[in-house]
Amino acid sequence: MRNNVAPPPPERRSSVHYSGGHDDFEEKFHFHLPNEFPPPEPMSKDKKAYPSKSVRNKPDRRPPPPPPNV
């Protein structure tokens, strides 16, 4: 004979997200200060190419389907 009451869910202590209530995210990981990073590369005045935009302009694409008749 089965009992119709579900057992309680297991504790999630083994979960990656379980912090135990006292660990802080910043204590777990080492974060660099902004002055520890190298300076960014200088901006160039070259024209940028965006391949995804050039694909949209190709004439061999099929036209969109007609709207459904309601």
Z-matrix of the N, CA and C atoms (Angstrom, degrees):
N
C 1 1.440
C 2 1.529 1 108.50
N 3 1.342 2 117.59 1 132.20
C 4 1.461 3 122.00 2 -176.86
C 5 1.515 4 110.38 3 -96.86
N 6 1.316 5 114.70 4 144.01
C 7 1.455 6 121.40 5 174.93
C 8 1.526 7 107.51 6 -86.40
N 9 1.310 8 120.38 7 133.24
C 10 1.466 9 123.60 8 -177.29
C 11 1.522 10 113.15 9 -84.39
N 12 1.318 11 118.17 10 8.72
C 13 1.457 12 121.45 11 179.35
C 14 1.526 13 108.31 12 -98.09
N 15 1.331 14 116.64 13 127.33
C 16 1.462 15 121.13 14 -179.78
C 17 1.526 16 110.04 15 -74.01
N 18 1.332 17 117.54 16 144.83
C 19 1.465 18 119.52 17 177.52
C 20 1.526 19 109.77 18 -70.06
N 21 1.325 20 117.97 19 158.10
C 22 1.463 21 119.60 20 178.60
C 23 1.527 22 110.53 21 -67.42
N 24 1.332 23 118.15 22 149.55
C 25 1.469 24 119.85 23 179.15
C 26 1.523 25 110.53 24 -67.07
N 27 1.330 26 117.26 25 152.28
C 28 1.466 27 119.83 26 179.94
C 29 1.528 28 111.05 27 -69.78
N 30 1.324 29 116.64 28 155.51
C 31 1.462 30 120.31 29 175.45
C 32 1.515 31 109.03 30 -69.84
N 33 1.323 32 116.42 31 147.58
C 34 1.462 33 120.39 32 -175.72
C 35 1.514 34 111.89 33 -100.30
N 36 1.294 35 117.88 34 37.64
C 37 1.472 36 120.03 35 -179.08
C 38 1.517 37 112.49 36 -66.46
N 39 1.315 38 117.49 37 -28.49
C 40 1.462 39 119.59 38 -179.54
C 41 1.525 40 112.05 39 -83.50
N 42 1.313 41 117.37 40 -2.53
C 43 1.458 42 121.00 41 -179.31
C 44 1.524 43 110.73 42 -68.77
N 45 1.309 44 116.31 43 148.43
C 46 1.458 45 122.14 44 177.62
C 47 1.522 46 109.96 45 -64.19
N 48 1.338 47 116.91 46 -32.95
C 49 1.451 48 121.17 47 -175.47
C 50 1.528 49 112.99 48 -83.51
N 51 1.305 50 117.75 49 -7.32
C 52 1.460 51 119.60 50 -178.19
C 53 1.521 52 109.33 51 -73.94
N 54 1.303 53 116.93 52 123.84
C 55 1.460 54 120.25 53 -177.09
C 56 1.519 55 111.53 54 -107.56
N 57 1.313 56 118.06 55 -5.69
C 58 1.447 57 120.23 56 -179.78
C 59 1.516 58 112.32 57 75.56
N 60 1.301 59 118.43 58 1.53
C 61 1.445 60 122.27 59 176.43
C 62 1.519 61 114.65 60 84.30
N 63 1.327 62 119.95 61 -6.83
C 64 1.456 63 120.39 62 -177.28
C 65 1.525 64 113.46 63 -126.68
N 66 1.325 65 119.19 64 -16.83
C 67 1.464 66 121.07 65 179.66
C 68 1.517 67 110.00 66 -79.93
N 69 1.301 68 115.95 67 138.77
C 70 1.452 69 121.01 68 178.13
C 71 1.522 70 108.37 69 -104.97
N 72 1.324 71 116.80 70 144.59
C 73 1.463 72 121.76 71 -178.35
C 74 1.521 73 111.14 72 -55.24
N 75 1.316 74 117.36 73 -44.03
C 76 1.460 75 120.83 74 -176.92
C 77 1.517 76 112.08 75 -71.03
N 78 1.319 77 118.33 76 -20.42
C 79 1.464 78 120.58 77 176.40
C 80 1.520 79 111.00 78 -78.75
N 81 1.322 80 117.40 79 -25.30
C 82 1.462 81 121.39 80 -178.05
C 83 1.529 82 112.59 81 -78.24
N 84 1.331 83 117.35 82 -27.71
C 85 1.457 84 121.08 83 -173.40
C 86 1.520 85 110.63 84 -126.60
N 87 1.330 86 114.82 85 154.83
C 88 1.464 87 121.00 86 177.54
C 89 1.521 88 108.22 87 -96.54
N 90 1.320 89 116.57 88 124.09
C 91 1.455 90 121.55 89 178.82
C 92 1.526 91 109.00 90 -110.14
N 93 1.331 92 115.81 91 136.14
C 94 1.460 93 121.19 92 178.57
C 95 1.521 94 110.01 93 -80.87
N 96 1.291 95 115.89 94 147.96
C 97 1.460 96 121.53 95 173.73
C 98 1.528 97 108.10 96 -78.63
N 99 1.332 98 118.54 97 153.78
C 100 1.474 99 120.17 98 -179.28
C 101 1.524 100 113.62 99 -57.10
N 102 1.337 101 117.95 100 -33.39
C 103 1.466 102 118.74 101 -178.63
C 104 1.532 103 112.39 102 -76.13
N 105 1.314 104 118.95 103 -5.04
C 106 1.467 105 122.24 104 177.24
C 107 1.528 106 112.47 105 -85.85
N 108 1.318 107 117.83 106 -9.83
C 109 1.457 108 121.46 107 179.99
C 110 1.517 109 110.15 108 -91.81
N 111 1.343 110 117.18 109 150.60
C 112 1.468 111 119.20 110 177.01
C 113 1.534 112 109.63 111 -69.92
N 114 1.326 113 117.11 112 156.27
C 115 1.472 114 118.58 113 178.49
C 116 1.527 115 110.10 114 -67.28
N 117 1.330 116 117.99 115 153.04
C 118 1.467 117 120.31 116 179.34
C 119 1.522 118 111.10 117 -68.63
N 120 1.325 119 114.93 118 158.37
C 121 1.462 120 119.64 119 176.85
C 122 1.520 121 108.97 120 -68.66
N 123 1.343 122 117.45 121 147.01
C 124 1.473 123 119.10 122 179.83
C 125 1.524 124 111.04 123 -64.53
N 126 1.324 125 115.40 124 150.65
C 127 1.466 126 120.59 125 179.38
C 128 1.521 127 109.41 126 -69.88
N 129 1.321 128 115.92 127 140.73
C 130 1.460 129 119.47 128 175.83
C 131 1.521 130 108.85 129 -106.13
N 132 1.321 131 115.63 130 155.63
C 133 1.462 132 119.87 131 -179.49
C 134 1.523 133 111.05 132 -96.92
N 135 1.325 134 116.78 133 13.39
C 136 1.455 135 120.47 134 177.92
C 137 1.528 136 109.60 135 -67.66
N 138 1.340 137 115.24 136 148.89
C 139 1.451 138 119.80 137 177.91
C 140 1.523 139 108.36 138 -74.29
N 141 1.292 140 116.45 139 133.07
C 142 1.456 141 121.96 140 -179.22
C 143 1.526 142 109.62 141 -83.64
N 144 1.328 143 115.79 142 145.84
C 145 1.463 144 121.27 143 176.75
C 146 1.519 145 108.22 144 -112.24
N 147 1.299 146 116.17 145 129.22
C 148 1.456 147 121.89 146 179.17
C 149 1.525 148 107.82 147 -117.02
N 150 1.334 149 117.90 148 97.67
C 151 1.471 150 121.17 149 -175.67
C 152 1.524 151 113.00 150 -58.04
N 153 1.313 152 118.29 151 -33.36
C 154 1.461 153 119.07 152 -177.90
C 155 1.522 154 111.33 153 -65.70
N 156 1.323 155 117.61 154 -30.51
C 157 1.467 156 119.92 155 178.44
C 158 1.517 157 110.81 156 -76.21
N 159 1.325 158 118.56 157 -33.95
C 160 1.456 159 119.68 158 -179.48
C 161 1.523 160 110.92 159 -70.92
N 162 1.314 161 118.56 160 -27.31
C 163 1.464 162 121.54 161 177.41
C 164 1.520 163 109.69 162 -67.59
N 165 1.317 164 117.78 163 -36.25
C 166 1.467 165 121.61 164 -179.31
C 167 1.522 166 111.65 165 -65.50
N 168 1.302 167 117.34 166 -27.92
C 169 1.467 168 120.49 167 -175.72
C 170 1.522 169 113.25 168 -90.58
N 171 1.315 170 118.26 169 2.07
C 172 1.460 171 120.21 170 -179.06
C 173 1.530 172 109.71 171 -71.58
N 174 1.340 173 117.57 172 135.31
C 175 1.467 174 119.84 173 -178.62
C 176 1.530 175 113.84 174 -74.60
N 177 1.335 176 119.72 175 -14.48
C 178 1.461 177 120.79 176 -175.85
C 179 1.528 178 112.95 177 -81.58
N 180 1.308 179 117.38 178 4.76
C 181 1.467 180 119.50 179 176.72
C 182 1.517 181 109.95 180 -76.59
N 183 1.324 182 114.60 181 146.55
C 184 1.459 183 118.90 182 177.22
C 185 1.525 184 109.53 183 -75.67
N 186 1.313 185 117.33 184 149.07
C 187 1.472 186 118.94 185 177.29
C 188 1.529 187 109.18 186 -70.82
N 189 1.312 188 117.23 187 159.21
C 190 1.461 189 119.44 188 179.32
C 191 1.524 190 110.55 189 -66.31
N 192 1.314 191 118.08 190 155.17
C 193 1.469 192 119.84 191 -179.28
C 194 1.533 193 110.54 192 -67.35
N 195 1.302 194 117.21 193 155.13
C 196 1.467 195 118.91 194 179.56
C 197 1.528 196 109.74 195 -68.57
N 198 1.322 197 117.12 196 155.86
C 199 1.468 198 119.45 197 179.53
C 200 1.534 199 110.07 198 -66.03
N 201 1.321 200 116.53 199 150.52
C 202 1.472 201 119.00 200 -179.83
C 203 1.526 202 111.17 201 -68.51
N 204 1.300 203 115.78 202 146.79
C 205 1.472 204 121.23 203 176.94
C 206 1.523 205 108.17 204 -81.58
N 207 1.304 206 115.08 205 124.22
C 208 1.464 207 118.85 206 -179.45
C 209 1.501 208 110.80 207 -105.86
